[in-house]
């Protein structure tokens, strides 16, 4: 309770939050996805192994759940 009073409460934090922060987050996420896709495209063998590993792990999880 004391911390809320010291920092000004939730409403103050909402007011101070930059309006473009969500747009920056989405833009950054899109940039990271593009970079990941580009990197995986350069190493097709690694990409196949990753996809197979994820597929097997998902199938095992679904089967033994």
VOSE-15307 format. One line per field, with one value per atom (N, C-alpha, C, CB): residue number from 0; atom name; x, y, z. Coordinates in steps of 0.1 Angstrom, whole numbers, plus 5000, padded with zeros to 4 digits. Glycine has a CB too. Example, Ala and Ser with C-alpha at 12.3 -4.5 7.8 and 13.67 -1.06 7.14 Angstrom:
BEGIN
n	c(0/0/0/0/1/1/1/1)
atom	c(N/CA/C/CB/N/CA/C/CB)
east	c(5132/5123/5132/5113/5128/5137/5129/5141)
north	c(4943/4955/4967/4955/4978/4989/5000/4994)
up	c(5078/5078/5078/5090/5071/5071/5079/5057)
This chain:
BEGIN
n	c(0/0/0/0/1/1/1/1/2/2/2/2/3/3/3/3/4/4/4/4/5/5/5/5/6/6/6/6/7/7/7/7/8/8/8/8/9/9/9/9/10/10/10/10/11/11/11/11/12/12/12/12/13/13/13/13/14/14/14/14/15/15/15/15/16/16/16/16/17/17/17/17/18/18/18/18/19/19/19/19/20/20/20/20/21/21/21/21/22/22/22/22/23/23/23/23/24/24/24/24/25/25/25/25/26/26/26/26/27/27/27/27/28/28/28/28/29/29/29/29/30/30/30/30/31/31/31/31/32/32/32/32/33/33/33/33/34/34/34/34/35/35/35/35/36/36/36/36/37/37/37/37/38/38/38/38/39/39/39/39/40/40/40/40/41/41/41/41/42/42/42/42/43/43/43/43/44/44/44/44/45/45/45/45/46/46/46/46/47/47/47/47/48/48/48/48/49/49/49/49/50/50/50/50/51/51/51/51/52/52/52/52/53/53/53/53/54/54/54/54/55/55/55/55/56/56/56/56/57/57/57/57/58/58/58/58/59/59/59/59/60/60/60/60/61/61/61/61/62/62/62/62/63/63/63/63/64/64/64/64)
atom	c(N/CA/C/CB/N/CA/C/CB/N/CA/C/CB/N/CA/C/CB/N/CA/C/CB/N/CA/C/CB/N/CA/C/CB/N/CA/C/CB/N/CA/C/CB/N/CA/C/CB/N/CA/C/CB/N/CA/C/CB/N/CA/C/CB/N/CA/C/CB/N/CA/C/CB/N/CA/C/CB/N/CA/C/CB/N/CA/C/CB/N/CA/C/CB/N/CA/C/CB/N/CA/C/CB/N/CA/C/CB/N/CA/C/CB/N/CA/C/CB/N/CA/C/CB/N/CA/C/CB/N/CA/C/CB/N/CA/C/CB/N/CA/C/CB/N/CA/C/CB/N/CA/C/CB/N/CA/C/CB/N/CA/C/CB/N/CA/C/CB/N/CA/C/CB/N/CA/C/CB/N/CA/C/CB/N/CA/C/CB/N/CA/C/CB/N/CA/C/CB/N/CA/C/CB/N/CA/C/CB/N/CA/C/CB/N/CA/C/CB/N/CA/C/CB/N/CA/C/CB/N/CA/C/CB/N/CA/C/CB/N/CA/C/CB/N/CA/C/CB/N/CA/C/CB/N/CA/C/CB/N/CA/C/CB/N/CA/C/CB/N/CA/C/CB/N/CA/C/CB/N/CA/C/CB/N/CA/C/CB/N/CA/C/CB/N/CA/C/CB/N/CA/C/CB/N/CA/C/CB/N/CA/C/CB/N/CA/C/CB/N/CA/C/CB)
east	c(5008/5000/5009/4991/5019/5028/5035/5039/5038/5045/5036/5050/5023/5013/5013/5000/5012/5012/5025/5009/5036/5049/5050/5060/5045/5047/5035/5049/5025/5014/5002/5018/5002/4991/4991/4978/4981/4979/4975/4969/4967/4962/4974/4952/4983/4994/5003/5003/5005/5013/5006/5015/4993/4986/4988/4971/4988/4989/5003/4986/5013/5027/5031/5036/5024/5028/5027/5019/5037/5037/5027/5051/5020/5009/5014/5001/5026/5031/5039/5040/5039/5046/5041/5046/5028/5022/5026/5007/5026/5030/5045/5027/5053/5067/5070/5075/5062/5063/5059/5054/5048/5044/5054/5030/5059/5070/5082/5073/5086/5098/5096/5102/5084/5081/5081/5067/5075/5075/5090/5067/5098/5112/5119/5119/5117/5123/5118/5120/5106/5101/5107/5085/5108/5115/5129/5114/5136/5150/5151/5156/5142/5143/5140/5132/5130/5127/5139/5114/5145/5156/5168/5161/5170/5181/5179/5183/5166/5163/5163/5149/5160/5161/5175/5155/5185/5199/5205/5207/5198/5203/5192/5208/5189/5178/5179/5176/5191/5192/5188/5207/5193/5189/5174/5197/5168/5154/5146/5150/5150/5143/5144/5149/5156/5158/5149/5173/5149/5140/5126/5142/5121/5107/5103/5104/5112/5110/5110/5120/5119/5119/5107/5131/5102/5090/5078/5088/5077/5066/5066/5067/5077/5078/5074/5091/5079/5076/5061/5085/5055/5041/5033/5037/5036/5029/5030/5034/5041/5043/5035/5058/5035/5028/5013/5031/5008/4993/4990/4990/4998/4996/4995/5006/5005/5006/4999/5020/4992/4985/4973/4981)
north	c(4988/5000/5013/5000/5012/5024/5026/5022/5015/5017/5023/5003/5020/5026/5041/5020/5045/5059/5066/5061/5060/5066/5068/5057/5058/5059/5065/5045/5068/5075/5067/5083/5054/5045/5041/5053/5033/5027/5037/5015/5046/5056/5064/5065/5068/5076/5068/5080/5055/5047/5045/5033/5044/5044/5057/5041/5068/5081/5082/5092/5077/5079/5069/5078/5058/5048/5054/5036/5053/5059/5052/5058/5061/5055/5046/5067/5049/5041/5029/5049/5026/5014/5001/5013/5000/4988/4986/4987/4997/4997/4993/5010/4998/4995/4980/5004/4975/4961/4952/4957/4955/4947/4948/4952/4960/4962/4954/4977/4954/4947/4932/4950/4927/4913/4909/4910/4917/4914/4913/4924/4923/4923/4910/4936/4906/4894/4881/4892/4881/4869/4869/4870/4881/4881/4877/4895/4881/4877/4862/4885/4856/4842/4834/4839/4838/4831/4832/4837/4844/4846/4837/4860/4836/4827/4813/4830/4808/4794/4791/4791/4801/4799/4797/4810/4802/4801/4787/4812/4780/4767/4757/4768/4752/4743/4730/4739/4724/4712/4714/4707/4725/4729/4731/4741/4737/4740/4727/4748/4717/4704/4697/4695/4697/4691/4698/4691/4711/4719/4715/4734/4715/4712/4698/4714/4688/4674/4673/4665/4679/4679/4685/4686/4696/4702/4693/4716/4687/4679/4666/4674/4660/4648/4652/4642/4663/4667/4670/4679/4676/4680/4667/4689/4658/4645/4637/4637/4637/4629/4635/4628/4648/4655/4653/4670/4653/4651/4636/4654/4627/4613/4609/4605/4614/4609/4619/4608/4628/4637/4631/4649)
up	c(5000/5000/5000/5012/5008/5009/4995/5020/4988/4975/4965/4970/4965/4956/4959/4958/4971/4974/4970/4989/4972/4968/4953/4974/4946/4931/4924/4925/4931/4925/4921/4914/4923/4920/4906/4923/4903/4890/4879/4890/4883/4873/4868/4879/4876/4872/4863/4884/4866/4857/4843/4863/4843/4830/4822/4832/4829/4822/4816/4832/4823/4819/4809/4831/4807/4797/4783/4798/4775/4762/4753/4755/4746/4737/4726/4732/4722/4711/4715/4703/4728/4733/4727/4748/4725/4720/4705/4721/4698/4683/4682/4677/4691/4691/4694/4701/4703/4706/4695/4718/4688/4676/4665/4671/4663/4652/4656/4651/4668/4672/4671/4687/4674/4673/4659/4679/4650/4635/4630/4628/4634/4630/4635/4635/4647/4652/4644/4667/4641/4633/4619/4632/4613/4600/4601/4594/4611/4613/4615/4625/4623/4626/4613/4636/4605/4593/4583/4586/4582/4573/4578/4573/4591/4596/4593/4611/4596/4593/4578/4599/4570/4556/4551/4548/4558/4554/4558/4560/4567/4572/4571/4587/4559/4557/4565/4543/4567/4575/4590/4575/4595/4609/4610/4614/4600/4600/4601/4588/4593/4592/4606/4581/4612/4625/4635/4629/4635/4645/4643/4643/4631/4628/4632/4613/4629/4633/4649/4627/4655/4670/4676/4675/4671/4676/4673/4670/4661/4658/4667/4643/4669/4677/4692/4677/4697/4710/4712/4715/4702/4703/4702/4691/4693/4692/4705/4680/4711/4723/4735/4727/4735/4746/4744/4745/4732/4730/4733/4715/4729/4731/4745/4723/4753/4767/4777/4771/4772/4781/4787/4774)
